[in-house]
Amino acid sequence: MTAFRRALKIASDRERGSGSAMIMEERSIPDPMSLFGVGSTQTIAASASVTRDPQMNAQAVDKESYMGAVMDIQTKKDGTTGVEQWMRRVYQTAGFRIEKEVTRWNIDKYGVIFGDIRPRNNDGTWGRMEDGNADHSVLRLPDPCSGEIVDFDSCYAVARMLVDEEFCVRKCNRAKASASTTNCVEVCDEKTNPPNQKKNTYNPATGGAWYAAGYYCIDRTTKSEVGCRDIPVTEREYVFPNLNKMFGVGVSNVVSPAMGIQQDTATESIRDESMQITETPQDTTTDESFAWSDISNRTLVHQDNLGPKGYEISHNTPDEFINIVVDNVQTGMSGSSDQAVQTDK
């Protein structure tokens, strides 16, 4: 419920239409076999997303206006005093990408794939597609592959829609409204800036989907690499080397097949129990003390390629766009207890 309320608060901001929140907390699980009842530490995570309908088609003005993932991670908790420390991380799930020298008869395909595309005004701001005075040869695209937290499947779908007409038509027909007059076959036959269905290269002068550059196809039956047009649609498998590299797929020094907080956790547990018995002619005193600590380490993987206002930093080659950062997130839980029992003789 706390995660939902935080996501709701983010979405209620006038400048945002969506909110996503994740809370990760460590909990100590009691162990009845222990003298003091202290057992292992377990991670409890909760997440929620909220989208406010009137804002779904609103223009994202800057990085802060984009939908982001807010992560609240507990880094320290003292079980004796109840003192807690938290760390907040905010990552954008999409970024702005600029393409130049776009021809008017190819604009519709950009709209089908990326949604809220914007032409550049004469004063450098971004207008609307219906504005006649805007420069429609320069477009700003909201690209989910340019975010700080990227989903592989979503990015793969975008890349394939750019280079595979049949796949683009299927996606287009599923997404369009019942009253839409969009001809998905005609739209998906358009060619965006490379890489597209005819070229698999990337041109830094015009900009393009760098993550789709260098794509090729494999015949699922023969497992051989051949030209995409030489393979039947049902047997054609598209491979995007730069997208795979971003996620460490097929790379020897694999970072992670997914971004965000990783599931694997390394925990160092320390348990220190002591007992001291003191006897006098009158009584026996037993002092028992117990101290414990659990230090958990996990990794947080994200892409670092956005400028101050959420625009993707431009580069000359696709390799330069890939900037994966792996952070270590450490959580420490500790506590202590003691008791003394005096028994008369």
C-alpha positions as CSV (number, residue, x, y, z in Angstrom):
1,M,0.0,0.0,0.0
2,T,2.9,2.4,0.7
3,A,4.3,1.8,-2.8
4,F,1.0,2.6,-4.3
5,R,0.5,5.8,-2.3
6,R,4.0,7.0,-3.4
7,A,3.3,6.2,-7.0
8,L,-0.1,8.0,-6.7
9,K,1.6,11.1,-5.2
10,I,4.1,11.2,-8.1
11,A,1.3,10.9,-10.7
12,S,-0.7,13.6,-9.0
13,D,2.0,16.1,-9.9
14,R,0.7,18.5,-12.6
15,E,3.9,18.1,-14.6
16,R,3.7,14.3,-14.6
17,G,1.2,11.9,-16.0
18,S,2.7,8.7,-14.6
19,G,4.4,7.5,-11.5
20,S,6.3,4.4,-10.6
21,A,7.6,3.6,-7.1
22,M,9.5,0.7,-5.6
23,I,10.3,0.1,-1.9
24,M,12.8,-2.5,-0.8
25,E,13.2,-3.2,2.9
26,E,15.0,-5.7,5.0
27,R,13.1,-7.7,7.6
28,S,14.5,-10.0,10.3
29,I,12.7,-13.3,10.5
30,P,12.5,-14.7,14.0
31,D,14.0,-18.1,14.7
32,P,12.4,-20.1,17.6
33,M,15.6,-22.3,17.8
34,S,17.7,-19.2,18.7
35,L,18.0,-18.2,22.4
36,F,17.1,-14.6,21.5
37,G,14.7,-15.5,18.6
38,V,16.9,-13.8,16.0
39,G,16.9,-15.6,12.6
40,S,17.8,-14.7,9.0
41,T,17.2,-11.5,7.1
42,Q,14.8,-11.4,4.2
43,T,14.3,-8.7,1.5
44,I,10.7,-7.4,1.2
45,A,10.0,-5.5,-2.0
46,A,6.9,-3.8,-3.3
47,S,6.2,-1.8,-6.4
48,A,3.3,0.1,-8.0
49,S,2.6,2.3,-11.1
50,V,-0.1,4.8,-11.6
51,T,-1.0,6.6,-14.8
52,R,-3.3,9.7,-14.9
53,D,-5.5,9.5,-18.0
54,P,-5.7,13.2,-18.9
55,Q,-1.9,13.4,-19.0
56,M,-1.2,10.3,-21.2
57,N,-0.9,12.4,-24.4
58,A,0.7,15.4,-22.7
59,Q,4.1,16.5,-24.0
60,A,7.1,15.7,-21.9
61,V,8.9,19.1,-21.4
62,D,12.1,17.9,-19.8
63,K,13.7,15.0,-18.1
64,E,11.7,15.5,-14.9
65,S,8.4,15.3,-16.9
66,Y,9.2,11.8,-18.2
67,M,7.9,8.8,-16.5
68,G,10.6,7.5,-14.1
69,A,11.1,4.7,-11.6
70,V,11.6,5.9,-8.0
71,M,13.4,3.4,-5.9
72,D,13.5,3.7,-2.1
73,I,16.0,1.2,-0.7
74,Q,16.7,0.7,3.0
75,T,20.5,0.8,3.5
76,K,20.7,0.5,7.3
77,K,18.5,-0.6,10.2
78,D,19.4,-0.9,13.9
79,G,17.1,-3.5,15.4
80,T,17.9,-2.3,18.9
81,T,17.3,1.5,18.5
82,G,15.0,1.3,15.5
83,V,17.1,3.8,13.6
84,E,16.8,3.4,9.8
85,Q,18.5,4.9,6.8
86,W,17.2,5.0,3.3
87,M,18.5,5.7,-0.2
88,R,16.4,7.1,-3.1
89,R,17.3,6.6,-6.7
90,V,15.3,8.0,-9.6
91,Y,15.8,6.6,-13.1
92,Q,14.1,7.7,-16.4
93,T,12.4,4.9,-18.4
94,A,12.8,6.7,-21.7
95,G,14.8,9.6,-23.2
96,F,14.5,12.1,-26.0
97,R,16.3,11.3,-29.3
98,I,16.7,13.7,-32.2
99,E,16.6,12.7,-35.9
100,K,17.3,15.1,-38.8
101,E,16.6,15.2,-42.5
102,V,13.4,13.3,-42.0
103,T,11.2,13.3,-45.2
104,R,7.5,14.2,-44.8
105,W,6.3,10.9,-46.3
106,N,8.1,8.9,-43.6
107,I,6.8,10.8,-40.6
108,D,3.7,8.6,-40.0
109,K,5.9,5.6,-39.3
110,Y,7.7,7.5,-36.6
111,G,4.4,8.3,-35.0
112,V,3.2,4.7,-35.0
113,I,6.4,3.5,-33.4
114,F,7.3,6.3,-31.0
115,G,4.0,8.1,-30.3
116,D,4.3,11.7,-29.3
117,I,6.9,13.0,-31.9
118,R,7.6,16.7,-32.1
119,P,8.9,18.9,-34.9
120,R,11.3,21.7,-34.2
121,N,10.1,25.3,-34.2
122,N,12.2,28.2,-35.6
123,D,13.0,29.3,-32.1
124,G,14.4,25.9,-31.1
125,T,11.4,24.8,-29.1
126,W,9.3,21.7,-30.0
127,G,5.9,22.2,-31.6
128,R,3.1,19.8,-32.7
129,M,2.8,17.9,-35.9
130,E,-0.1,20.0,-37.1
131,D,1.9,23.2,-36.9
132,G,2.5,24.3,-40.4
133,N,5.4,26.6,-39.6
134,A,7.5,24.0,-37.7
135,D,10.5,22.2,-39.3
136,H,9.2,18.7,-39.8
137,S,12.6,17.5,-41.0
138,V,13.9,17.6,-37.5
139,L,12.0,15.4,-35.0
140,R,12.2,14.8,-31.3
141,L,11.3,11.2,-30.4
142,P,10.5,9.7,-27.0
143,D,12.5,6.5,-27.2
144,P,12.2,3.8,-24.5
145,C,15.6,2.4,-25.6
146,S,17.3,5.7,-24.6
147,G,16.2,5.6,-20.9
148,E,18.3,4.9,-17.9
149,I,16.3,1.8,-17.1
150,V,15.6,-0.1,-20.3
151,D,13.4,-3.1,-20.8
152,F,14.9,-5.6,-23.4
153,D,11.6,-6.8,-24.8
154,S,10.2,-3.3,-25.3
155,C,13.4,-2.1,-27.0
156,Y,13.6,-5.2,-29.2
157,A,10.0,-4.5,-30.4
158,V,10.9,-0.9,-31.3
159,A,14.0,-2.0,-33.2
160,R,12.1,-4.7,-35.1
161,M,9.3,-2.4,-36.0
162,L,11.8,-0.2,-37.7
163,V,13.4,-2.9,-39.8
164,D,10.6,-5.5,-40.3
165,E,7.5,-4.4,-42.2
166,E,5.4,-7.5,-41.3
167,F,6.1,-7.2,-37.6
168,C,5.4,-3.4,-37.8
169,V,2.0,-4.1,-39.5
170,R,1.0,-6.6,-36.8
171,K,1.9,-4.2,-34.0
172,C,0.2,-1.3,-35.7
173,N,-3.1,-3.1,-36.3
174,R,-3.2,-4.2,-32.7
175,A,-2.6,-0.8,-31.3
176,K,-4.8,1.4,-33.5
177,A,-8.3,2.4,-32.4
178,S,-11.3,0.9,-34.0
179,A,-12.2,4.2,-35.7
180,S,-8.7,4.8,-37.0
181,T,-8.1,5.3,-40.7
182,T,-4.4,4.5,-40.5
183,N,-3.3,2.1,-43.3
184,C,-0.7,0.1,-41.4
185,V,0.6,-1.6,-44.5
186,E,1.4,1.7,-46.2
187,V,2.8,3.3,-43.0
188,C,5.1,0.4,-42.2
189,D,6.4,0.3,-45.7
190,E,7.9,3.8,-45.1
191,K,11.6,4.0,-44.4
192,T,12.9,5.9,-41.3
193,N,16.5,7.1,-41.1
194,P,18.8,4.1,-41.1
195,P,18.8,1.5,-39.8
196,N,15.6,0.6,-41.6
197,Q,14.3,-2.3,-43.7
198,K,16.8,-1.6,-46.5
199,K,19.9,-0.5,-44.6
200,N,21.4,-1.7,-41.3
201,T,23.9,1.2,-40.9
202,Y,23.9,4.2,-38.5
203,N,24.5,7.8,-39.7
204,P,25.4,10.2,-36.9
205,A,24.7,13.2,-39.2
206,T,21.0,12.4,-39.3
207,G,20.6,10.3,-36.2
208,G,18.8,7.0,-36.0
209,A,18.0,4.0,-33.9
210,W,21.6,3.1,-33.1
211,Y,20.6,0.0,-31.1
212,A,19.2,-1.5,-34.3
213,A,22.4,-0.9,-36.3
214,G,24.2,-3.9,-37.7
215,Y,21.2,-6.1,-37.5
216,Y,21.0,-9.4,-39.4
217,C,18.8,-12.4,-39.6
218,I,19.1,-16.1,-38.8
219,D,17.1,-18.9,-40.3
220,R,15.5,-20.7,-37.4
221,T,15.5,-24.0,-39.3
222,T,19.1,-24.1,-40.5
223,K,20.5,-21.7,-37.8
224,S,22.5,-20.0,-40.6
225,E,23.0,-16.3,-41.0
226,V,21.6,-15.1,-44.3
227,G,19.9,-12.0,-45.8
228,C,16.6,-11.2,-44.1
229,R,14.7,-11.2,-47.4
230,D,15.9,-14.6,-48.2
231,I,14.3,-16.2,-45.2
232,P,10.5,-16.9,-45.0
233,V,8.8,-14.7,-42.5
234,T,7.8,-17.6,-40.2
235,E,11.5,-18.8,-40.0
236,R,13.1,-15.3,-39.8
237,E,14.8,-14.3,-36.5
238,Y,16.2,-10.8,-36.2
239,V,19.4,-10.2,-34.2
240,F,20.4,-6.8,-33.0
241,P,24.1,-6.9,-31.8
242,N,24.1,-3.5,-30.2
243,L,21.0,-4.2,-28.2
244,N,22.4,-7.6,-27.1
245,K,25.6,-5.9,-26.1
246,M,23.7,-3.3,-24.0
247,F,22.2,-6.2,-22.0
248,G,25.3,-8.4,-22.0
249,V,23.6,-11.1,-24.2
250,G,26.2,-13.3,-25.8
251,V,29.1,-11.3,-24.3
252,S,31.8,-13.0,-22.3
253,N,31.8,-10.3,-19.5
254,V,28.0,-10.5,-19.0
255,V,26.7,-7.7,-16.8
256,S,23.1,-8.6,-16.6
257,P,20.2,-9.7,-18.9
258,A,18.0,-7.1,-17.2
259,M,18.4,-3.6,-15.7
260,G,17.4,-2.4,-12.3
261,I,17.9,-4.1,-8.9
262,Q,19.2,-7.6,-9.5
263,Q,17.8,-10.6,-7.7
264,D,21.1,-12.2,-6.6
265,T,22.1,-11.1,-3.2
266,A,25.3,-11.9,-1.2
267,T,24.8,-11.7,2.6
268,E,27.4,-11.9,5.3
269,S,25.9,-12.9,8.6
270,I,27.6,-12.5,12.0
271,R,26.2,-14.0,15.2
272,D,27.9,-13.4,18.5
273,E,26.5,-15.1,21.6
274,S,28.1,-15.1,25.1
275,M,27.2,-16.3,28.5
276,Q,28.8,-15.5,31.8
277,I,27.9,-17.2,35.1
278,T,28.9,-15.7,38.4
279,E,28.5,-17.6,41.7
280,T,28.5,-16.2,45.2
281,P,27.7,-17.9,48.5
282,Q,24.2,-16.3,48.3
283,D,23.2,-16.6,44.6
284,T,24.1,-17.4,41.0
285,T,24.0,-14.7,38.3
286,T,23.8,-15.6,34.6
287,D,24.5,-12.9,32.1
288,E,23.6,-13.6,28.5
289,S,24.3,-11.3,25.6
290,F,23.7,-11.5,21.9
291,A,24.8,-9.3,19.0
292,W,24.0,-9.9,15.3
293,S,24.5,-8.2,11.9
294,D,23.6,-9.0,8.3
295,I,25.3,-7.1,5.5
296,S,23.7,-7.7,2.1
297,N,25.2,-6.7,-1.2
298,R,23.2,-6.6,-4.5
299,T,23.8,-4.8,-7.8
300,L,21.8,-2.1,-9.5
301,V,22.3,-2.0,-13.3
302,H,21.3,1.1,-15.4
303,Q,22.3,2.9,-18.6
304,D,24.0,6.3,-18.3
305,N,23.5,8.2,-21.5
306,L,21.1,11.1,-20.9
307,G,22.0,14.8,-20.7
308,P,20.6,17.2,-18.1
309,K,17.2,17.6,-19.8
310,G,16.7,14.0,-20.7
311,Y,18.2,14.2,-24.2
312,E,20.3,11.3,-25.3
313,I,23.9,12.3,-25.6
314,S,24.9,12.0,-29.3
315,H,27.8,9.8,-30.5
316,N,29.4,8.8,-33.7
317,T,29.2,5.1,-33.4
318,P,26.6,2.7,-31.9
319,D,29.2,1.3,-29.5
320,E,29.7,4.7,-27.9
321,F,26.0,4.9,-26.8
322,I,26.3,1.9,-24.6
323,N,27.3,3.0,-21.1
324,I,26.2,0.5,-18.6
325,V,26.8,1.4,-14.9
326,V,26.8,-1.3,-12.2
327,D,26.4,0.0,-8.7
328,N,26.7,-2.0,-5.5
329,V,23.8,-1.4,-3.1
330,Q,24.6,-2.4,0.5
331,T,22.1,-2.9,3.2
332,G,23.2,-3.5,6.8
333,M,20.9,-4.7,9.6
334,S,22.1,-5.2,13.2
335,G,20.9,-5.5,16.7
336,S,21.9,-6.6,20.2
337,S,20.2,-7.9,23.3
338,D,21.2,-9.0,26.8
339,Q,19.6,-10.3,29.9
340,A,20.7,-11.2,33.5
341,V,19.0,-13.8,35.7
342,Q,19.8,-14.0,39.4
343,T,19.0,-17.2,41.3
344,D,19.1,-17.5,45.0
345,K,20.8,-20.5,46.6
